């Protein structure tokens, strides 16, 4: 198994396939292949911004926090208000407080220039800019997990509900963090982001005038810059070394010099677990750096948008949907292309290649000649995806896999999650296609042997054969069955003979089942009635109690089981020997190598 995964953004499909232990399937190497210049470009702009104004580092770090705590790390905090929604910028915790939007704009421009297109999400830019701010101000250099997509909406109300204000008690703070699947350690160590930056008078006035667990001299000093009324936007350093990311924040809490009420709530000097953590980090900067890094990675994985939330997959579905509306049969053709691709040297897009001086491709192989079709639709998809992604980053092999899934879904089947990350082959073989594609006259044992040679089992054979619930078959593929087979309904055979004479009419077509424009379980019901159009189809049901018979009977009665098992088997088939990593390429034109 090659470990294919969900498509995260347009460009993930050319990244190395690795397993990352994050719930959102994010990857530290996400942009390594398609734009290795992305992260250096981000750091360069952040470094310039901090050099001009050291305070901006804290602002960029805060943007990432305030983004992730409102419906996940999706870049929604950056959105301006529109006629459709009021965004997060004017929420009470953000108004006149969050800043650095101009720096994010500068970063986006620099990254798009470095990558020759818009391939890095704003949500990922926030995560990297936060990390780089920490590092450039002497904090730890942790590895950011990447692959987020950007939200298409934002919510003022959600920001007001989800961002913890500086007046929160310890229990309220912990409850808020736990609601985001963060724990006590995360709360304590992430609060230390306040070791850099400034706070506005309006956020700490109540503490310095009303709290009793505050150093008197510290409170008196703060009051000079924050009167009991007015001066709301006057600022005060959050700790004594506000331009350096260090453990002074924790030492301040031990001295009752936390500027915000919510900060001091972490240390009450009564032996709680929170107290112990504050004490630990005040004494051990290495433990603080390690745990802060781990918690930042954890926070950065709060509900990121991934998979179908990108631009590539909607672009594919749009073209497939249009093509099927123009000709419903094309759905079956696109599904068949994916099958015939994967069964010949793996799912590598080789079926799409035209012949060259160096090889004869698969299109003229006996199972494909005058049979497989839909190449023009694949061309249209490729153009649409390249336009959506601003460059050629989605492989033709992955386009085949997604187009097959979308065809199934649009025609009434299950909308399963496609595993992606394939690269395209640089050659094709007519001989391999002739050897590996099972013809319609195969016996059951030959079919099973063929599927097993591709790492598929009996269930895969039975359920994937039901792809024949949509589409048409040519007379040449079923003539022998309707004239020679005995396990066929006589009236069904007689009807088929009208359109398929003993000689001639090879390209005349007949529906593979009676609901050929709908992806359903009628295919199996037809087999029970000995109305399988192809010899290979009817071989799955002999009515003699075999395991294959039992599966056919099961799927004929349970459409939900069929839909679920078909989806699983499509994923299994789609994982046949894909090209990944440095193997193959991402073709600019699906019909020819680069």
N, C-alpha and C positions, 0 to 999 in steps of 0.2 A: 504494500500500500504506500502511496506517495504522499499521504498526508495533505490532500488538498483542503482548502478552507473556504469560508464565505468571502465574497467580494466585499471589501470595505470601502474603497473609493475607486475611481476610474483606474488608478495606477497600481493597485495591489497585485494585479494579475501577472506582473512581471517581476515581483519581488521574490526573494528566496522563500521556499516553503519551510517554515520552522514552527515549532510548537512553543507558544508563550503562555505561562501560567497566569493569565488574566482572564476574568470572566467575559471580557468583551472581545477576546481574540485580537488584542492589539499587539503590535510587534515593534521592538526597538529598531529593527532593520527595515522598517516599512518603506522608507524612501531611498534606501541604499543604492538600488539599481537604477531606478528611473530618474532620481535627482540627488546624487550624493552631495551636491552643492547646497542643498536646502538648509540643513542645520547650521553650517558655517555662515551662511547669509544671515540667518536669524541672529546668531551671536554677534556678528559684526555690527548690526544695527543697534542691538541692545547695549553693547559696549559703548558705542558712540553716544547713545542717549544717557547712560549713567555717567559718562565722563562730563557731559554738559550739565546734568542735574542728578546727583546721586540718589535723591529721593525717588526718582522714577522707577528704580528697581523694586522698591516696596509696592509701588502702584501697579506694576506689571504682575507681581506675585499676587496681589489682591484681586486683580481682574480674573485670574485663573480660579481662585477660591470662589469668588462670587459667581462665576460661570458654572462651576461644577455643582454648587449647592442648589441651583435652580434648574430642575429637570435634567440634570446631568451635564457632562462636559461636552457641550455642543455649540459653543460660540454664540449662544443666543444673547449674551450680555452685550455684544457688540452691535446688535441690530438697532437702527433708528426706528422711531415710531412710523407706522404706515396707516393707511385708511382701514386696514384689516385688523390691526392690533396696536395696543400701547405697550411698548417694550419695557425693559428692566432698568433702563438708565435713570428714570425718574422715580423709581421705587424709593421708599424712605431710607433704607440702608445704603442706597447708591447716590441719591441726589446730592449734588455739590460735594461728592466724596470720591467715587471711582473716577479715575483719570488714566491717561496714557493711551487714549484711543488714537491720537495722532502718531504715536510710535508704532502701534499695531498696523496702521495704514502704511507707514514707511517700511515695516518689515514685509508686509504683503507685496508691496511693489518690488522690493529687492528679491524676494523669493521667486515671484513670478518671472522676473527677468532672468534669474539664475537657472530656473527650470524650463525656460522658454515656453511657459504656459502656466495656467492656474491649476496646479495639481496638489498643492499642499493646503489643507483645510485651515480655516481661521481658528478652529478649536485646537488643532495641533500646534498652531503658532502660539496660542496662549500658553499651552503646556510647556513648550520649549523655552519661550521667553521667560516664564516663571523660573524654570530651572536655571537658565543662564543668569538671571538676576541674582539668584542665591549664590551661584558660583562666583560671579564677578565681585560680589561683596564679601568674599572669603568664606562662603559656605561650602557644603559638599557638592561634588559633581556626580549626581546620580544619573541613571540611564532612563530616559523618558520612553514610555511605551506610546506608540503612534498608530494612526489609522482611523482617527475619528472623522466623522462627516459633520457638516454644519447644519444647524437647525434652519427651518424655513419660517419659523415663527418665534415669538417671545411673549412673556406674560408679566405685566406689572404686578398683578395680584399674586402670582406664584413667587415672585421675588420678595414681596412683602411678607409672605407666609413662611418662606424657607430659610431666609438669611438670619442668623442669630444676632440680635442687637447687643450692644455693649452693656445693657442693663440686666441681661439674663443671669439667673442664679446658676449654681453648679448643676443642679438637677435638670434645669431647662436646657443648658448647654449639652449635657450628656445625652439627653433625650433627642435633641436635634441631630447630633452626630450619629447616634444609633439608628435614627430614621434613614440615614444615608449609608447604613451598613459600616459605619466607622465605630471604633471602640474607645475605651478610656485612654489607652496609650495614644491613639490617633488624636483625640481631643487635646491632650496635654502637649504633645510634641508639635502639632500643627499650629496651636495657639502661639507658639514661639516664633511664628512668622512675624510677630510684633516686635521681634528684636531689631527690625529695621523700619524706618519710616516715621511718620508723624500722625498725630490724631487731632481732630478738630475739637475745639472747646465744647461744642454741643454734645459730644460723645462722652466726655468725662466730667462735666460740670457737677452732676449729681454725686459722683464719687468724692470729689475733693471738698464738697460742702456738706455732705450728709453721712458718708461712710465713717465708721468708727475704727475699722481695721486698716488704718492708713497712717503711715509715718507723718507726724504733725509738721515737721520741717518741709517734707516733700509736698504735702498738701498746701502749705503756705506759699511755697515757691510757685506752684502751679496756678494758684489764685491770682498771682500778679499778672498773668497772661490770659486769665479766663475769669472775668468778673461774674458776679451772680446773675447779671442780665446783660445782654449785648455781647458783641465779640464772638458770636457763634463760630465764625470761620477762623478765628485765631488758632494757631497750631502749637503743639507741644511734642517733643520727642517721646516715642513710646518706650525707649530705655536710654541709658546714658551713652551707648555706643551705637547710635541709630544708623550710622553708615557702615557698620560691620556686622555680618551675620555670625553671632556668637552666642554664648550661654549667659550673657549678662541679664537677659530677660528673666531667667529663672532666679538668679541671685537677687534681682530686684524684688521678686515675689517673696523671698525669704525675709526681706527687710520691710515688707508691707509697702513697697513702692511700685506696685502695679498701677499703671495709669488708668486703665479701664476697670470698671467693676467686674466685668466678666473675666479679666485676667486674674485679679486677686482671688476670685472664687476658686481657682485651681489650688490655692494653698491657704489652708485655714490653721495650720500648725496643731492639728489634733490627731495626727497619725493615720489619716485616711490613705487609701491607695494612691489617690491623686497627689497628696502631700509627698509620698514616697517617690513618686516619679519626678516631681519638681526638684526634690533634694538630689536625686540621682543625676539628673541632667545638669544641675548647677555645678556638680563636682566632676562630671565625666563628659567632656565635649565630644569624645569619640562615640560614646553611646548615643548622644544627642544627634550627631551627624548621621549615624547609621539609621536610627529610628525615624528621623525626620525624612530621610530619603525614602524609606520603605512606605511611610504614611503618605507621602506625596504621590508615589506611584499608585497606591491604593485609592487615594482620593481621585486621581486622574482617570480611574476606571469606573467612576460613577456613571452609569447609564449612558455611555457614549453612543452616538448614532453610528451604526455599522451596516454591513450587508446591503439590503435593498434600498437603504437611505441614500446611496450614492447616485451619481448621474448616469453611469454606464448601463445598469440594468433597466431603468425606465426607458432609456433610449432604445434598447433592444426590443422590449415589449411593445413599444409604440409602433415600430416597423412591422413586427410579427402580427400584431392586431390588425393593422391596415391591410397587410397581405392576405390574411385569412378572410377579412370582410370582402375583399375583391374575389377571392377564390378559396372557399373552405378547404378544398383538397390540399392546399399548400401546407397546412398544419401537419398532415401525415408525412408529407415529403420532407419537411424540416426535421421531424422526429426521426425519419429513416436515415437522413444524412448523418445524424449523430451516431446511430447504431453502426452504420457502415464505416464510419470513421474509426470508432473505438475497436471494432473487431479486426482491424488490419493494423498491426503494430502499435496499438494503443490509441488513446484519444489525443491526437496530435494535429488535427486539421489536414492530414495528408489527402483525404478524399477530395479536397477542394482544388488541389494543384492540377494545372494543365500540364500536358506533356512538354518536355524540353528536349534539347539535344542530348542530355545526360541520362534521362530516364523516361519510361512510359508510365504514366500515372495510373490511378485506380479507376478513372471515369469510364474507360473502355473495357474494364474487366467484365466477364460474362454476367455476374450478378448485378452489375451497375449499368451496363450499356442499354440505352433507350429506356432506362428505368428510373435511376435517381435524378432528381430535379430540385429546383429551388436555389440554384447558384446565384441567380440574379437578386433574390431576396437577401442572401448572405452578403452580397456586394452592397446592397442598400443599407443593411444593418451596420456593416463596417464603416461606411461613410458617416452614418448618423452618430455612431459611438465615438469615432475620431473627432467629430465636431464637438460633441458634448464634453469630451475629455481634453480638448485642445491639442491633442497629439495622438499618434498611434501607439497606444499603451495596452489595449485589450487584444488578446490573442484570438485568432480565428477559431482555434480549438475551443476556447471558452465561449465564444459567440455561438458555436454549434450547440454546446451544452445548454446554454440559457435559452436559445431559440427553441430547442426541443421541449424544455420545461414549460416555456410560455405557450407553446402550441397545445400541449396537454391541458394546461390551465384554462386557456381561452375556450377550448372545446369541451369544457365541463369537468376536467380531471382535477387532481389535487395540485395545489400550488406549493410544491416542496422546495426546500432550500438547496440550491445548487452549490456544490463545492468547486471552487475555482483556483486558478493559479497555474494553468497549463501554458506551455509554450508551443510554438508551431514547428512542425517538421520541415526540414530542408530538402526532403526527397519523398518519393512515393513509388509504389511497385505494383504493376498490373498482376504479376505472378502471385504476390502475397495476397492480393485481393481475391484472386481466383481460388487460392488455397484456403483462406480463412473465413470467407463469408458462407454461411450455411444456405444451400439452395432449397427451393420449396419442395423438392422430392425426397429430402432426407427422411430416414426412419427415426423413430424415437431414440434408439441407442446412438445413432450418429449425431443427432441434435444434442443429446446430453453430453456426449464426448466432446463436441465442439465447444459447448458452453464451459465445461470443466477445464478445457485447455486454456480458457481465458480467465480462470479463477472464479467462475460463477457456478452456482449449484442448481439443483432441481427446481427449487422455488423460483430462482431467478429465471430459469428457462420458461417455466409455465407463465409466470406473471408478466415477463417482458414480451412474450409472444403475443400478449393481448394488446400490444401496440397496434395490432391488426384490427382493433375495434374502430379505427378510423382509416379512411383512405380507400384506394382502389387497387386492384391487381390486374395485370395484363394477361390476356388469354394464354400466352405461352407458359405462364407460371402455374396455371390450374387445368390446362387441357387434359393432361394425363390423368388427373384425379377424376374429372367428371365423366371421362369415357372408360376408364379402366378400374377404378377403385370399387370395391363392393360395400365398404362401410360408409355409404353416402345415401342420404335420403333421395329416393328416386325422383320425386317431383322437383326437388332442389336441383338435382343434376340435369333434369330435362330443361328446366328454366335457363340454366347456365349455358346449355348447348345452343340455345337460340343466338347467343351473342358470341359464341366461340365454336366455330365449325371445326371439323376434324383437320381441315387444311385451310390456310389463309386466315386473315383477321388476327394475326399475332398480337397486334397492338390494341385490339379492342379491350375495353376495361369492364370490370364488374366490381360492385362494392364488396369489401371484405366482410362486412356484416350488415344487418338491415338498418342500423343507425350510424351510418358511416361518417356523419358530420358531428357526432357526439361521442365524447370519450366516456364509455360506460362499461358495464359487465355483460352486455348482450353477446359479445364474442364467446363467452363461456357457455351461455345458454344455447347458442347455436351448436357448439361442440356436442352438447348433451343430445341434441336432435340430429346428429350426424350431418350438420350443415356447415362444417368448416370448409371454406373455399379452397384452401391449399392443403395438399397432402400432409405437409409438415404440421399444419395446425391440428388436423384431426388426429395425428399421431399422439397428441397429448392426452386424448381421451379414448380408451378402448372399451370402457365399461366392463373391466375385469378386476376392479378393486385395487389397482396399483396406487402407489403414492401420488403419481401424476393425476390419476382419476380423482383422487380425494381432493387434491388442490383445485382442480377444475370445478368440482361440485361445490367446494367451499366458496370460491369466488363467484360462482353463478348465483349463490344465495346471499352473499354478504358483500355488498358493494363497498362498504367502509374498509373491510379487510383488504379488498383488492386495491383500493386507492392507496392505503398505507403501505402495503407490500410493494406495489409498483414503484412508489416514490423511493423506498429503500433500495430496491434493485436497480433503479436508474442511477442512484448515487454510487452503488457498487460498480455498475458498468462504466460510469463516467470516470472511475478511478483506475481503469485498466492502463497500466504503463504510461502515464502522462509524462511528457518532457517538462522538467522543472529546473530551477537553478540556472546554471550556465548552459544547459542543453537547449538546442533549438533556437528559435527567435520569435519575435512578434512581427508578423508580416505586415507590410504596408498595404499590400494587395493580397487578398486571400487566395487568389488564383496562381500566384507565382512567388518564388522565394525572393528575399531582398537582394 
